[in-house]
């Protein structure tokens, strides 16, 4: 037999691209987007201290980064009041999810998530042969009690929940999340994705107990810190679990540039305060534009606004398409009933102006196409 010999699992998986990036869409239409509001990046960029540190580190990028991420883990441990042994650093939360699923999930193993929650986690589970069990949202919120009940029913290896949530932007306060942690079934691990926690209201995150083996907390520099392209994520968990990442992770996955930028970002806490203010102002402006066009913005604890278009998924998909043709890149939830919505990331004044100019015409064209 000529050619590669795939594993039976990979041979049976469908060929698909989880996310079609804005660059792919720009190449297809032969023009750049006027407003890039679809990937929940930070249009405000990283701290100037981080930019300076990364620029200075560029001259030494011929060297591998420290495979132990020692300095960054030390700084993160000090920030969170835990030990360095409770911290693992990786290539964004997506990279860490891949390592975690690889460690925990084999063919047929049960994993629980919400139907319509962040899909990249699902791709990792499917890629290692796990069996996904999904529970519905409770309105626009993930349902912690239902996730725990399903985990107990199917003896789940992993339970995934994002707080705040992507794609709906909703959130739970700390108390129900702590109750969820306290009721994780024996043999299960709660994967608590807190990518947007720096932008959430005070009281959203429960206190971190690094000795609790029932939960792993996922954090990132992609959102509030504005370093999505640098790929810096980290997890906080019991030291035994953290130590196990060394068995499977890419030890040179972190570049010296990313490490330097993350360290400098941690030394500039005022930047997050500024970003939070800009995010809040942007959400208010996007909400105004949406309401001006008869759409309904939903409450959000993230750096994006999910907007109810008031009809089914066909209308929302048409709006995404029509805005894209007019130079505005946005995205939307994939699963009904949330696919009645579109999702617009926070941006600059120029982004808002472009959105405000394009949306009425895009809405009219979308409705006319149905």
C-alpha positions as CSV (number, residue, x, y, z in Angstrom):
1,X,0.0,0.0,0.0
2,X,1.4,3.4,-1.0
3,X,0.9,6.5,1.1
4,X,0.3,7.1,4.8
5,X,-1.4,4.5,7.0
6,X,-3.8,6.4,9.3
7,X,-5.1,5.0,12.5
8,X,-8.6,3.6,12.2
9,X,-9.9,6.5,14.3
10,X,-8.3,9.2,12.1
11,X,-9.3,7.4,8.9
12,X,-13.0,7.5,10.1
13,X,-13.0,11.1,11.2
14,X,-14.6,13.7,8.8
15,X,-12.3,16.1,7.1
16,X,-13.2,19.6,8.3
17,X,-11.8,22.9,9.3
18,X,-13.2,23.9,12.6
19,X,-12.8,27.7,12.1
20,X,-12.4,29.4,8.7
21,X,-10.1,32.3,9.6
22,X,-10.6,35.8,8.4
23,X,-7.4,35.5,6.3
24,X,-9.0,32.6,4.4
25,X,-12.1,34.7,3.8
26,X,-10.1,37.7,2.7
27,X,-8.2,35.6,0.1
28,X,-11.5,34.2,-1.2
29,X,-13.1,37.6,-1.7
30,X,-9.9,39.3,-2.8
31,X,-10.1,42.2,-0.2
32,X,-9.2,42.8,3.4
33,X,-11.9,43.2,6.1
34,X,-12.5,46.8,7.2
35,X,-13.4,45.5,10.7
36,X,-12.1,42.3,12.2
37,X,-14.7,41.6,14.9
38,X,-15.1,37.8,14.7
39,X,-12.4,36.1,16.7
40,X,-12.6,37.7,20.2
41,X,-9.1,39.1,19.8
42,X,-8.3,42.3,21.6
43,X,-8.3,45.3,19.2
44,X,-6.5,47.2,21.9
45,X,-3.4,45.1,21.8
46,X,-1.0,44.1,24.6
47,X,0.6,46.3,27.2
48,X,3.3,48.6,25.8
49,X,5.7,46.9,28.3
50,X,4.9,43.5,26.7
51,X,5.4,44.9,23.2
52,X,8.8,46.3,24.3
53,X,9.8,43.0,25.9
54,X,8.9,41.0,22.9
55,X,10.7,43.3,20.6
56,X,13.8,43.0,22.7
57,X,13.5,39.2,22.8
58,X,13.2,38.9,19.0
59,X,17.0,39.1,18.7
60,X,17.3,35.9,20.7
61,X,14.6,33.9,19.0
62,X,17.2,31.7,17.5
63,X,17.3,30.0,20.9
64,X,14.6,27.7,22.2
65,X,12.5,29.0,25.1
66,X,13.0,27.7,28.6
67,X,11.2,24.3,28.4
68,X,10.2,24.6,32.1
69,X,8.8,28.1,31.6
70,X,10.3,28.7,35.1
71,X,10.2,32.5,35.3
72,X,6.7,32.7,33.9
73,X,5.4,30.0,36.2
74,X,7.0,31.7,39.2
75,X,5.3,35.0,38.3
76,X,1.9,33.3,37.7
77,X,2.2,31.4,41.0
78,X,2.9,34.7,42.9
79,X,-0.1,36.3,41.1
80,X,-2.5,33.5,42.2
81,X,-1.0,32.6,45.6
82,X,-0.1,29.1,44.6
83,X,3.1,27.1,44.1
84,X,5.0,26.9,40.8
85,X,4.2,23.2,40.9
86,X,0.5,24.0,40.5
87,X,1.1,25.8,37.2
88,X,1.6,24.5,33.6
89,X,2.1,26.8,30.7
90,X,1.2,26.0,27.1
91,X,0.3,27.2,23.7
92,X,-2.9,28.8,24.6
93,X,-5.9,27.1,26.3
94,X,-6.4,25.2,23.1
95,X,-3.0,23.6,23.3
96,X,-3.5,22.7,27.0
97,X,-6.9,21.2,26.3
98,X,-5.3,19.0,23.7
99,X,-2.7,17.8,26.2
100,X,-5.3,17.2,28.9
101,X,-7.6,15.2,26.6
102,X,-4.6,13.2,25.4
103,X,-3.8,12.3,29.0
104,X,-7.4,11.5,30.1
105,X,-9.4,10.3,27.2
106,X,-9.2,7.1,25.2
107,X,-11.5,5.4,22.7
108,X,-15.0,5.2,24.1
109,X,-14.3,7.3,27.3
110,X,-17.2,9.5,28.3
111,X,-16.8,13.3,28.3
112,X,-19.6,15.8,29.2
113,X,-20.1,19.3,27.8
114,X,-22.9,21.6,26.8
115,X,-24.5,21.4,23.4
116,X,-23.3,24.5,21.6
117,X,-20.3,25.3,24.0
118,X,-16.8,26.1,22.8
119,X,-16.4,23.5,20.0
120,X,-12.6,23.2,20.0
121,X,-12.8,21.1,23.1
122,X,-15.1,18.7,21.3
123,X,-12.6,18.4,18.4
124,X,-9.9,17.3,20.8
125,X,-12.2,14.7,22.4
126,X,-13.3,13.3,19.1
127,X,-9.7,13.3,17.9
128,X,-8.7,10.9,20.7
129,X,-11.8,8.7,20.3
130,X,-13.8,10.0,23.3
131,X,-17.6,9.8,23.5
132,X,-19.2,13.3,23.9
133,X,-22.3,13.5,26.0
134,X,-24.0,16.9,25.7
135,X,-26.6,18.7,27.8
136,X,-28.7,21.7,26.8
137,X,-28.1,25.2,28.0
138,X,-30.5,26.6,30.5
139,X,-31.6,29.6,28.4
140,X,-28.4,31.5,27.5
141,X,-26.4,29.9,30.3
142,X,-24.6,26.6,30.6
143,X,-26.3,24.4,33.3
144,X,-23.8,23.3,36.0
145,X,-26.3,21.0,37.7
146,X,-27.2,19.3,34.5
147,X,-23.5,18.8,33.6
148,X,-22.8,17.2,36.9
149,X,-25.9,14.9,36.7
150,X,-24.9,13.8,33.2
151,X,-21.3,13.2,34.4
152,X,-22.5,10.9,37.2
153,X,-24.8,9.1,34.8
154,X,-22.1,8.3,32.2
155,X,-19.1,8.1,34.5
156,X,-17.4,11.0,32.6
157,X,-13.7,11.4,32.6
158,X,-13.9,15.1,31.9
159,X,-16.6,17.8,32.4
160,X,-16.1,21.0,30.4
161,X,-17.6,24.4,31.4
162,X,-16.6,27.9,30.4
163,X,-17.3,30.7,32.8
164,X,-17.8,33.3,31.3
165,X,-19.2,31.4,28.4
166,X,-18.3,31.4,24.7
167,X,-20.4,31.8,22.5
168,X,-23.2,33.4,24.6
169,X,-21.1,35.7,26.8
170,X,-23.2,34.7,29.8
171,X,-21.7,33.9,33.2
172,X,-22.3,32.3,36.6
173,X,-21.3,33.9,39.9
174,X,-18.7,32.1,42.0
175,X,-21.2,30.2,44.3
176,X,-22.8,27.9,41.7
177,X,-19.4,27.2,40.2
178,X,-18.0,26.3,43.6
179,X,-21.0,24.1,44.2
180,X,-20.3,22.4,40.9
181,X,-16.7,21.7,42.0
182,X,-17.9,20.4,45.3
183,X,-20.2,17.9,43.6
184,X,-17.9,16.6,40.8
185,X,-18.4,12.8,40.8
186,X,-15.6,10.5,41.8
187,X,-13.3,9.8,38.9
188,X,-14.3,12.9,37.0
189,X,-12.3,16.1,36.5
190,X,-14.0,19.5,35.9
191,X,-12.2,21.5,33.2
192,X,-13.1,25.1,34.1
193,X,-12.3,27.4,31.2
194,X,-11.8,30.9,32.5
195,X,-10.5,32.5,29.3
196,X,-12.5,35.7,29.8
197,X,-12.3,35.9,33.6
198,X,-10.3,39.1,33.6
199,X,-13.2,40.9,31.9
200,X,-15.9,39.4,34.1
201,X,-17.6,41.1,37.1
202,X,-16.0,40.8,40.5
203,X,-17.3,37.6,42.2
204,X,-17.4,35.5,39.1
205,X,-14.5,33.2,39.9
206,X,-14.5,31.0,43.0
207,X,-11.3,31.0,45.1
208,X,-8.5,28.8,43.8
209,X,-7.7,25.8,45.9
210,X,-4.6,24.2,44.3
211,X,-4.9,21.1,46.4
212,X,-8.4,20.2,45.0
213,X,-7.9,17.3,42.6
214,X,-11.4,17.7,41.1
215,X,-10.8,20.8,39.0
216,X,-8.3,22.3,36.6
217,X,-8.6,26.0,35.9
218,X,-7.6,27.2,32.4
219,X,-6.4,30.8,31.9
220,X,-5.0,32.8,28.9
221,X,-3.1,35.9,27.8
222,X,-5.2,36.0,24.6
223,X,-8.2,38.1,25.8
224,X,-7.6,40.7,28.4
225,X,-3.9,40.8,27.8
226,X,-4.3,41.1,24.1
227,X,-1.7,38.5,23.1
228,X,-3.9,36.0,21.1
229,X,-1.3,35.5,18.4
230,X,1.5,34.9,20.9
231,X,-0.2,31.7,22.1
232,X,0.3,31.8,25.9
233,X,-2.1,29.9,28.2
234,X,-1.8,28.3,31.5
235,X,-3.6,26.0,33.9
236,X,-3.8,25.8,37.7
237,X,-4.4,22.4,39.3
238,X,-3.2,19.9,41.8
239,X,0.6,19.3,41.4
240,X,0.1,15.6,40.5
241,X,-2.0,16.6,37.5
242,X,0.3,19.4,36.5
243,X,3.3,17.1,36.7
244,X,1.6,14.7,34.3
245,X,1.6,17.3,31.6
246,X,5.3,16.8,31.3
247,X,4.6,13.3,29.9
248,X,2.9,14.6,26.8
249,X,3.4,18.4,26.3
250,X,5.7,20.0,23.6
251,X,8.6,21.0,25.9
252,X,9.7,23.7,23.4
253,X,6.2,24.8,22.5
254,X,6.7,28.3,24.0
255,X,8.9,30.7,22.2
256,X,11.2,33.1,24.1
257,X,9.3,36.0,22.6
258,X,6.0,34.8,24.0
259,X,7.6,34.1,27.4
260,X,9.1,37.5,27.6
261,X,5.8,39.2,26.6
262,X,3.8,37.3,29.1
263,X,6.2,38.1,31.9
264,X,6.1,41.8,31.0
265,X,2.3,41.8,30.8
266,X,2.1,40.5,34.3
267,X,4.2,43.4,35.5
268,X,1.6,45.9,34.1
269,X,-1.7,45.3,35.9
270,X,-2.9,48.8,35.0
271,X,-3.2,47.7,31.4
272,X,-6.0,45.3,32.3
273,X,-7.9,48.1,34.0
274,X,-7.6,50.2,30.8
275,X,-8.7,47.3,28.6
276,X,-11.7,46.5,30.8
277,X,-12.8,50.2,30.4
278,X,-12.4,50.0,26.7
279,X,-14.3,46.7,26.5
280,X,-17.2,48.0,28.5
281,X,-17.4,51.1,26.3
282,X,-17.2,49.0,23.1
283,X,-20.0,46.7,24.3
284,X,-22.2,49.7,25.0
285,X,-21.5,51.1,21.5
286,X,-22.2,47.7,19.8
287,X,-25.4,47.4,21.8
288,X,-26.5,50.8,20.7
289,X,-25.9,49.9,17.1
290,X,-27.7,46.6,17.4
291,X,-30.8,48.2,19.1
292,X,-30.8,51.0,16.5
293,X,-31.3,48.2,14.0
294,X,-34.0,46.3,15.9
295,X,-31.7,43.6,17.3
296,X,-31.3,42.6,21.0
297,X,-27.9,42.5,22.7
298,X,-27.5,40.0,25.5
299,X,-25.7,40.6,28.8
300,X,-22.0,39.8,28.4
301,X,-19.0,39.3,30.7
302,X,-16.6,38.9,27.8
303,X,-14.9,41.0,25.2
304,X,-17.7,40.3,22.7
305,X,-21.5,40.9,22.5
306,X,-23.9,38.2,21.5
307,X,-26.9,39.7,19.7
308,X,-30.3,38.0,19.3
309,X,-31.5,38.5,15.7
310,X,-35.1,37.5,16.6
311,X,-35.4,34.7,14.1
312,X,-33.8,31.3,13.3
313,X,-30.3,30.4,12.3
314,X,-30.9,31.1,8.6
315,X,-31.3,34.8,9.2
316,X,-28.2,34.9,11.5
317,X,-26.1,33.1,8.9
318,X,-27.3,35.4,6.2
319,X,-26.4,38.4,8.3
320,X,-22.9,37.0,8.9
321,X,-22.5,36.5,5.2
322,X,-23.8,39.9,4.2
323,X,-21.7,41.7,6.7
324,X,-18.7,39.8,5.4
325,X,-19.4,40.9,1.9
326,X,-19.4,44.5,3.2
327,X,-16.0,44.1,4.9
328,X,-17.2,43.2,8.5
329,X,-15.9,39.9,9.9
330,X,-18.1,38.5,12.6
331,X,-19.1,35.0,13.8
332,X,-22.1,33.3,15.3
333,X,-23.1,30.4,17.6
334,X,-23.3,27.0,15.7
335,X,-26.1,25.2,17.6
336,X,-29.9,26.0,17.8
337,X,-31.5,27.8,19.5
338,X,-28.4,30.0,20.0
339,X,-27.8,30.1,16.2
340,X,-30.5,32.8,16.2
341,X,-27.7,35.1,17.3
342,X,-24.6,36.7,15.9
343,X,-21.5,37.5,17.9
344,X,-19.5,40.7,17.5
345,X,-16.1,41.2,19.2
346,X,-15.2,44.5,20.9
347,X,-13.3,46.9,18.7
348,X,-12.1,50.4,18.1
349,X,-14.1,53.5,17.1
350,X,-13.2,52.9,13.5
351,X,-14.6,49.3,13.8
352,X,-17.8,50.7,15.3
353,X,-18.2,53.2,12.5
354,X,-17.7,50.5,9.9
355,X,-20.2,48.2,11.6
356,X,-22.8,51.0,12.0
357,X,-22.5,51.9,8.3
358,X,-22.7,48.3,7.0
359,X,-25.3,46.8,9.3
360,X,-28.6,48.3,8.0
361,X,-27.8,47.3,4.4
362,X,-26.6,43.9,5.5
363,X,-29.8,43.3,7.4
364,X,-31.9,44.3,4.5
365,X,-30.0,42.0,2.1
366,X,-30.1,39.1,4.6
367,X,-33.9,39.4,5.1
368,X,-34.4,39.7,1.3
369,X,-32.4,36.5,0.7
370,X,-34.7,34.3,2.8
